[in-house]
Amino acid sequence: MPTSMCAGSNPLLANLSGYSSLLGVWSSISGGAWKKGLPVKSLYQYELLISLVKEFGFFLAQEFFWWNPARLPTPAEWVTVRRIRVKDAVNTIWWLAKTPYPKASNKRVLQPYSESMRTLLKNGYKPKRRPSGHDISDKFGRDNGGAIPPNLIALANTESNSAYHRYCKEHGIPEHPAKYPVLLPAFFIQMLTDPGDMVVDPFGGSLATGEAAELLERRWVCIEKDPEYIRGGLGRFEYANPDEQRRLFSRQRDPYKIFAPNLIPTRSLEPLSEDGGSNGRRKKV
């Protein structure tokens, strides 16, 4: 997004400044995150973030990272063809607020305890200072109903078997190209709002935010300029039983794991290209 487009967002941002919290999802699925024709990232999202803080008085409450384990290895030119970048699988989410203390509670988004933590809770824990220097008190062994999640959200973006996908296919409606899983907005709606609060998505897309808000009993408004995407999004509300729909999403909470960095013997590696891959084979676009 060029600077002019950042500036063009100002009227919208001014209208949104009355809300207690604002979430911004900046990722390559919406285009523009990589500079065209170059293996370098654009800085437009950081320019916008600074503008939101300096010009509109927002506070950056916290940054989150959405890891999509199902993400294909992109950008293909730099990742699979020239092999000079790694898979771009993490999208940045900024939680901004008009006060340093917006209403929030991480107790609403607790995750299941790990197997080692469950064992610790069962067998007990002796308070002591760890080798890292942290002083672990006896409160560490208390069962609080779940683990506090990190600011890394592991959630696959797979829609091939969803009600939304089936509805669009059955009715010949084009699916939104940058849709995201319902559990992504649901995480923040649960953490930052109460039942009956108003949730507004000015870039409604496939209405995933609306579905999450509806299932969590919040009032909501989604704004989308393309009527075809709104038509398709209506398929998200075709379910007959909201409780069954909630249980369906709850069953999708499969854990993911990622491997630690690997050390490969230097003698088995090819020498790095001195030109950084600039003269590598290119795909025809």
C-alpha positions in Angstrom: 0.0 0.0 0.0 1.7 3.3 -1.1 1.7 6.2 1.3 -1.2 7.8 -0.6 -3.3 4.8 0.2 -2.3 5.0 3.9 -3.4 8.7 3.8 -6.7 7.7 2.1 -7.5 5.5 5.1 -7.5 8.5 7.4 -11.3 9.4 7.2 -12.2 5.8 7.9 -9.8 5.6 10.8 -11.2 8.8 12.3 -14.6 7.3 12.3 -13.4 4.2 14.0 -11.5 6.1 16.7 -14.5 6.0 19.0 -14.2 2.3 19.6 -12.4 0.9 22.6 -10.2 -1.5 20.6 -9.2 -1.7 17.0 -7.6 -4.8 15.3 -5.6 -4.6 12.2 -4.7 -7.8 10.2 -1.8 -7.1 7.8 -0.8 -9.9 5.6 0.2 -10.9 2.1 -3.2 -12.4 1.5 -4.5 -8.9 0.9 -1.6 -8.1 -1.5 1.2 -5.6 -1.3 3.2 -7.0 1.6 6.0 -7.8 -0.8 7.5 -5.3 -3.2 6.6 -6.3 -6.7 9.4 -8.1 -8.5 11.7 -7.9 -5.5 12.4 -10.4 -2.6 11.9 -7.6 0.0 8.9 -6.7 2.2 6.9 -3.5 1.9 6.8 -1.2 5.0 3.4 0.2 4.3 1.8 -1.6 7.3 4.4 -0.1 9.7 3.9 3.4 8.2 0.2 2.9 8.9 0.8 1.7 12.4 2.9 4.7 13.2 0.3 7.0 11.8 -2.4 5.4 13.9 -0.4 5.9 17.1 1.0 9.4 16.3 -1.9 11.0 14.4 -5.0 9.3 15.8 -3.9 8.7 19.4 -4.1 4.9 19.4 -2.0 2.8 21.8 -0.4 -0.5 20.5 -1.8 -2.8 23.2 -0.1 -5.8 21.8 1.0 -7.4 18.5 -0.1 -10.9 17.6 1.1 -13.3 14.9 -1.2 -15.6 13.1 0.6 -18.8 11.9 -1.2 -20.6 9.2 0.3 -24.2 9.1 -1.6 -24.9 5.9 0.0 -21.9 4.0 1.5 -22.8 0.7 5.2 -21.9 0.2 4.9 -18.3 -1.0 6.1 -16.1 -2.6 6.8 -18.9 -5.0 9.5 -17.0 -7.0 11.6 -16.4 -3.9 10.8 -19.5 -1.9 10.4 -22.5 -4.3 12.1 -21.2 -7.5 15.2 -19.3 -6.4 15.2 -20.7 -2.8 16.4 -17.4 -1.2 13.5 -16.9 1.2 11.5 -19.1 3.5 7.8 -19.7 3.5 5.9 -16.6 4.5 3.4 -18.3 6.9 2.9 -15.7 9.6 0.5 -12.7 9.4 0.7 -9.7 11.8 -2.3 -8.6 13.9 -2.1 -5.4 15.8 -4.4 -4.8 18.7 -4.7 -1.0 19.1 -6.8 0.9 21.7 -7.8 4.4 22.6 -6.6 3.9 26.1 -3.7 1.9 27.6 -6.3 0.0 29.6 -9.1 -1.3 27.2 -11.3 -3.9 28.7 -9.8 -7.4 28.2 -9.3 -10.7 30.0 -7.0 -13.5 28.9 -9.1 -15.8 31.2 -11.5 -16.0 28.3 -9.1 -17.5 25.8 -7.2 -20.1 27.9 -5.7 -23.1 26.1 -5.5 -26.7 27.3 -2.6 -27.4 29.6 0.4 -29.3 28.0 1.0 -32.9 29.0 4.0 -31.8 31.2 1.9 -29.2 32.9 -0.9 -31.7 33.6 1.7 -34.0 35.2 3.0 -31.2 37.3 -0.5 -30.3 38.5 -1.1 -33.9 39.4 2.2 -34.6 41.2 2.8 -31.2 42.7 5.6 -28.7 42.3 8.2 -27.5 44.8 8.7 -23.7 44.6 12.3 -22.8 43.7 14.5 -20.6 41.6 15.0 -22.0 38.2 18.4 -21.9 36.3 17.0 -19.1 34.2 16.8 -16.9 37.3 13.0 -16.9 37.5 11.7 -17.4 41.0 8.7 -19.9 40.7 6.3 -19.6 43.6 3.8 -22.1 44.9 1.1 -20.4 42.8 2.7 -22.0 39.7 1.2 -25.4 40.7 -2.4 -24.0 40.9 -4.9 -25.3 38.3 -6.4 -22.1 36.7 -8.5 -23.9 34.2 -6.0 -23.7 31.3 -2.8 -22.1 30.1 -2.4 -18.4 29.2 -2.0 -18.4 25.4 1.0 -16.7 23.7 0.6 -14.0 21.1 1.2 -16.6 18.4 -2.1 -18.0 17.1 -1.7 -21.3 15.3 -4.7 -21.8 13.1 -5.0 -23.4 9.7 -6.8 -21.4 7.0 -8.7 -24.3 5.4 -12.1 -23.6 4.0 -12.5 -26.6 1.5 -15.2 -28.3 3.6 -16.9 -25.3 5.3 -20.5 -24.3 5.1 -19.4 -21.1 3.5 -17.5 -22.9 0.7 -20.4 -25.3 0.0 -22.9 -22.4 -0.1 -20.8 -20.4 -2.6 -20.3 -23.5 -4.8 -24.0 -24.4 -4.7 -25.1 -20.9 -5.6 -22.4 -20.1 -8.1 -21.1 -17.2 -6.0 -17.3 -16.3 -6.1 -15.6 -16.9 -2.7 -13.7 -14.0 -1.2 -10.0 -14.4 -2.1 -8.6 -13.2 1.3 -10.9 -15.0 3.8 -9.7 -16.1 7.2 -11.0 -18.7 9.7 -13.8 -17.8 12.0 -11.9 -18.8 15.0 -9.4 -15.9 14.4 -11.8 -13.0 15.0 -13.6 -15.2 17.6 -10.4 -15.2 19.7 -10.3 -11.4 20.0 -14.1 -11.0 20.3 -14.1 -13.4 23.3 -11.1 -11.6 24.9 -12.1 -8.0 24.3 -15.9 -7.8 24.3 -18.9 -8.8 26.4 -22.2 -10.4 25.1 -24.3 -7.6 23.6 -21.3 -5.4 22.7 -21.0 -4.1 19.2 -18.4 -5.6 16.8 -17.7 -3.6 13.6 -15.8 -4.9 10.6 -15.4 -2.2 8.0 -13.9 -4.7 5.5 -16.4 -7.4 5.9 -15.3 -9.7 3.1 -16.8 -13.1 3.6 -18.5 -12.0 6.9 -16.3 -14.3 9.0 -16.2 -11.7 11.7 -20.0 -11.5 11.6 -20.3 -15.2 12.0 -17.9 -15.2 15.0 -19.8 -12.3 16.6 -23.2 -14.0 16.0 -22.1 -17.3 17.6 -20.7 -15.4 20.6 -23.9 -13.4 21.0 -22.5 -10.0 20.1 -24.2 -7.4 18.0 -22.3 -6.8 14.8 -22.0 -4.8 11.6 -19.9 -5.9 8.5 -19.3 -3.4 5.7 -18.4 -4.7 2.3 -18.5 -2.9 -1.1 -18.9 -6.0 -3.2 -22.5 -7.3 -3.1 -21.4 -10.7 -4.4 -19.2 -11.3 -1.3 -22.1 -10.3 0.9 -24.3 -12.8 -0.9 -21.7 -15.5 -0.3 -21.2 -14.5 3.3 -24.9 -15.1 4.0 -24.2 -18.8 3.7 -22.4 -18.6 7.0 -25.7 -18.2 8.7 -27.6 -21.1 7.2 -27.0 -23.4 10.2 -30.2 -24.4 12.0 -28.6 -24.8 15.5 -26.2 -22.2 16.8 -25.1 -24.5 19.7 -24.2 -27.3 17.2 -22.2 -24.7 15.2 -20.3 -23.7 18.3 -19.5 -27.3 19.1 -18.3 -27.8 15.5 -15.8 -25.0 15.8 -14.7 -26.2 19.3 -13.8 -29.6 17.8 -11.4 -28.0 15.3 -8.9 -27.0 18.0 -6.2 -29.5 16.9 -2.7 -28.6 18.2 0.1 -27.9 15.8 3.8 -28.2 16.2 6.8 -26.7 14.5 10.3 -28.1 14.5 13.3 -26.3 16.0 16.0 -25.1 13.7 18.3 -27.8 12.4 22.1 -27.8 12.2 23.3 -29.3 8.9 27.0 -30.2 8.5 28.7 -27.4 6.5 30.4 -29.9 4.1 27.0 -31.0 2.8 25.8 -27.5 1.9 26.1 -25.8 -1.5 28.0 -22.5 -1.4 25.8 -19.4 -1.3 25.3 -17.4 -4.4 27.3 -14.2 -4.3 24.6 -12.3 -6.2 22.0 -13.2 -3.6 19.9 -14.9 -6.2 19.4 -11.8 -8.4 20.4 -13.7 -11.5 18.4 -16.9 -10.7 15.8 -18.4 -12.9 12.6 -16.4 -12.9 9.0 -17.5 -13.5 7.2 -15.9 -16.4 4.4 -13.8 -15.0 
